[in-house]
């Protein structure tokens, strides 16, 4: 918590990140033009991930609408937070999409829609400068390079919206095994994407809570 | 649910990929907000997650989605505005207080934005038409089914009104003379064929000369005339001439 906002110190952030923050600041003051700009920048990314998770075009549209309205209402909360706007937005979309598919599954208990806080996880950008321009193929290769059970666990969780318990039930693996597959899978992807050293850029040292404390 | 530091580390991978139930997730957040120990691994794992998203095939959303989102955001602005002293009065729409500071630029931008929505709606309607050809109607939703451009003879106050499928009217006007005292601008729906004007609500206008107004389920539909008059006091039953600005709602 030594660097709230973190903007001044984030000199390594890309020009696109800075432009995004400017747009989001305008969104926070209620400028509809800025929301439109934000939408135009990230509509494809948002819709693609929503569609992948929900596998339903109409539901994916609802999720994207929900997510951008969440951003519209909570833009000031981002300004107090960390990480890139893109990642923040992505995490909102993911969160809403997972909520949507869990709601669709009668077996999963979910809090009432209205009581769900309109915020999402804040995923910290640990190494955007290192990996920010990885192309889609590289990421896919990293995913494909995992062992089958690791990849399956991560995909069922991230794209399927399943909880660890549900993955354990479906795959017949013990819960502890599922947890460990997910952890090792992520670490392995990280090694491929960042390289064996996997050293974090220096500026992350300022974020000793990893940016997770507040959403 | 209180979690120990070790329990949080155990849940870290599930947390970053969203594989906890929402209660567990909140418990992890609560822990992170209060625990001073290192959560480096959680941050390391979390850094991978955006790249999972990057692996997805990119698909363009339908053009109509933009109109839906912008219309919903505009409606949200109105819903969040501070309630007026007379809640039982016809709906009077002003911008939130924070907006007052940015007066003209923002308000002008709302008008420009509304006009752009109208353009987007044209595209949306075409898109929805195509959609209907391709799939069931139930998945096709339109934010509005008609649009009226309001104008005055010889220039003067002008604006745009969106009429939604349930009869809701959303209107944005500019170049209106500011109201004083009990004065309001009143919006009217006039059905085709010379029907009597029906009042749907009023709004006041400040020095920026802009008025934004919405009337939920006002019974409007394509083909009606939407008109605005300036009234000496709220809740008129008949319009006081002249009509300040008017236009016919038509399907784009």
Interface residues (C-beta under 8 A of the other chain):
Chain A: X29 X30 X31 X32 X33 X35 X36 X39 X40 X43 X44 X45 X46 X47 X48 X49 X51 X52 X57 X58 X60 X61 X64 X65 X68 X69 X72 X73 X86 X87 X90 X91 X94 X95 X98 X108 X109 X110 X111 X116 X121 X123 X124 X125 X126 X127 X131 X134 X136 X139 X140 X142 X143 X154 X157 X158 X159 X161 X162 X163 X164 X165 X167 X179 X182 X183 X185 X186 X187 X189 X190 X193 X198 X200 X204 X207 X208 X209 X210 X211 X212 X213 X214 X215
Chain B: X10 X11 X12 X13 X14 X15 X16 X17 X18 X19 X20 X21 X22 X25 X29 X32 X33 X38 X39 X40 X42 X43 X44 X45 X46 X47 X48 X49 X50 X51 X52 X53 X54 X55 X56 X57 X58 X59 X60 X61 X62 X65 X66 X68 X69 X70 X72 X73 X74 X76 X77 X95 X96 X98 X99 X102 X106 X109 X110 X112 X113 X116 X139
